[in-house]
Amino acid sequence: MGDMLAIALYDYVSRHLVKAGMRGFYPNVRDNCLSRHMDLDSD
């Protein structure tokens, strides 16, 4: 067992490209970011 190689087969990565004026985007641990809660800031 000491000579065996261990390889990670799965690595979870999450990336979100969100415009600076977006409201309603809140990153969380479960990565549930629903677009129905997002809105553009009208200011």
N, C-alpha and C positions, 0 to 999 in steps of 0.2 A: 504494500500500500504506500510506502514512502516514496517509491519511484513513479507513482501515477500522477498525471497532470489533471488539474481541475480547471474546467472552462465554464464561465458563466454563459448560459444559453439565453437568458432573458434579462434585459435591463430596461426598466420602465422610465421613459422620458416623456415629458409633456411640455409643449411650447405653444404659446398663444401670442398672436400678433394682434394687439388691440390699439386702436387709435387713441391719442391722448385725451380727446374730448368725449370719451364714452362713459356713460353712467350705467350702473347695474352689473358691472363685471367684478366679481369678487372671487379670487382664486381660493380654493379650499383643498383639504386633504384628499377628498374623494374625486377631485377633478370634475365635478359637476358644475359646468358653467353654461347655463341655459340662455340661449340668445333671445328668448322671449322677454327676459328681464332687462336686456340691454337697450339703450336709447342714446342717441346723439345729444350732446349738450347744446341747447339753442342759444346760449349766451354769446 
